[in-house]
Amino acid sequence: MSHTANKEKKTIVLPKPCKGEVEKYLEKWKSLENYRLQESSLDKLFFELCPENKQIEDILLKVAALNDFYSTNIFSVYPVAMHILSLNIDNLLKNGDVSVVTKIQGVTISNTEKQFYSFASKYCSHHNPKDFPIYDSYVDRVLRYFRNVDAFAKFQNEDLKNYSEFKSILIDFCKYYDLKSYSLKQIDQYLWLLGKEFFPKKYGKRK
């Protein structure tokens, strides 16, 4: 199915999810050298150089790298790193305990409670991509789109901001469109590129 985007009517039609579409976007991902090298750099940092979260220096490096590469808008990385250090999260990450995302996302900076939900999902995913899919605004838009078009799952928009619900919705998406053979990481890359193409940021507030 080809896509159409009528600017006057503001209608957007996305290609139906299928293995062929996923493969197409995964090949596109491989061709994007900047994203690919960024990911391999983060893999080296998280898997080889600083796999644990027991020393503040290691955590600071990872928080700063993620914040820079992903533009997660954390203006003070030190309180975030100290917060992560206090949580003793290594076993939770290893076991795929999704509650760790919620533990990480809420950080108090200068007496103000901040919610770094997308960052927290990225931090966990880069430790354990098998069990922790990444929440991102592009992925959010695509999941809401296909809920409205195909009713692949029943959920409210705000459910996507609950990480346990978000992961379940993503799994339902894979089941509905017969994409269970792909990892959550691959599905994330597919949805992210799809969302980036059809819902660019400059149109993000349009209804």
N, C-alpha and C positions, 0 to 999 in steps of 0.2 A: 504494500500500500504506500503510495507516495504521499508526501505531506503537502498541505496547502496552508498558506498563511495570508489571509486577507486583512490587510492593515486597516481598511475602513470598517469592516465588521468586527475586527479584533478576534477572528476565529483562528484557532490553531488546531491542526489535526496531526497527531503523532503516529508514526508507524506502529502497528500492533506488535507487542513483544513476542518474539519467537527466537529460536536458536540462531537463525540466520542473522537477525538484527543484532543479537548479542555479539556474535562473531564479528560482524562488521565494525561495531564500535570498539571491540577489543583490539582489532587490527589497527584502528585509528589511534587508539591509546599508544600502541607500540611505536607508531610513527611520530608521536609528539615527544621529541627528545628531551625537552625541558622538564616535562612532567615525569617522564620515565627515569631520568637521572636524579631528579628530586626524590622520587620514591626509593631508588636504590641507595641514595645517600642516607635517607632516614632508616632504611633497613639495616645498613651498616651500623648506624648509631644505636638503634634500639636492640638489635639482635647480637651484635658483636662487641661493640665498645662499652655500652652502658645498659646491659639487659636487666639489671636490678634497680630497685628504688629505695636503696638504703643509705645513700650518700647524697647530700644536697647538691654537690657539684655535678653528679651524674644527672640528677633530675633537672637542674637548671639548664644544662646543655640541651636536653630533650624538649623542655618547655620552650626555650628560646628558638630552637630550630623549627618546631611545629608552628609556633606563632609567626615566624618570619615566612616560611614556605607557604603556609595556608592563609596568611593574613587574618588571624583569628581575633585581632583587636584587643589583645591583652596588653595594656599599657605599662603594667608593672609585673614582670615575670617572677620576681623573687617571692612575693606572698603566695603565689600559686604553687611554686616549687616547694615552699615550706609546708603548705597545706597538704600536698601529695606525700611528702616525707612523713607527716604525722599519721597517715592513714594505714601504713603497713599493708600495702596492696598486692605484693608479689604473688601470694598464694591465690588471692581472688582473681588476679589476671590469668594465672596459669590454669585455674579451674573454670574459667569462662563465666564467672559470677557477674551477671549484668548489673547487680546493685552497685558495683564499684564505679560505674559511670555517674550515678547520682551522688555518690560520696565525693567524687572529684569536682563535679560541676559547680557546687556552691562554695564560693570563696569570699571571705570578708577582706576588703581592701579599703583602708582609711575609714573604718567604721561603716562601710557601705557593703551590703550583701550583693555580690555579683553572681550571675549564672552563666557559666561558660559550657553550655550543653554540647555544642558541636565540637569544641576543643576537647572536652572530656571523652567523647566518643572516638575522636582521632587518637588521643593519647593511648587509650585502651586498645584500639585496633592495631596500632603500630607495635604493640607488644604481642598481641594475639589476634591476627586478622581472621583466623578461622571462626572464632566465637564472637567477635565484636565488629559488627558492620558500622560504617561511618554515617552519622547523621549530617546532612548538609542541606542547605536551602534548595539546591537544584533537585536533589533526590526527593525532598519533601514535595515539591511542585509536581514532579512526575508521578509519584504515588497517588497524590490527590486527583490528578488528571485521570489516571486509569481507574481509580475508584468510581469517579463520576461517569466514565464512559462504559466500563465493563462490569462494575460492581464486583470486583474480584475479592473484596472484603468489606465488612461494615466497620467504619471507624469515624470518629470525629476528627477534625483537623488538629485539635489540641492533643489527641492521643499520640501523634507523631512526636510530641515533645516529652513523652514518657518513654524512657529508653526500652524498657521491657516490652511495652506495646509496640514500639517502633520495630524492634527485632521480629516480633511475631507477625506484624503486617508485612515485613519484607519476606519472611518465610512463606506466608500465604500467597504473596505475589509470585514467588518461584513455583509454588505448587500449581497455582491456577494456570500459568502460562507454560507449564512443563519445562521449567528451567532449573530443576533440582540438581542437574549434573554440574552446574557451575557453582563455584565458591561464592561466599558472600562478598569477598573482595572483588571478584570479577563482576558480580551483579552491581556492586557499588560503582565500579568504573564505567560500566554501561549506562547506568541511570544518571550518573554525574555528567557524562558527555552528552547524553540525550537532553537533559535539563539545560545544560549550558548552551546547547544549540537552539532549542525552541523557546526557552524562557530566559533570555539574556537579562542581566541585572538592570539595565536601563528601562526594561518593561516590567520589572519585578512587582511594582505596586499597581499595575493595571488589573482590573477585574474582568 
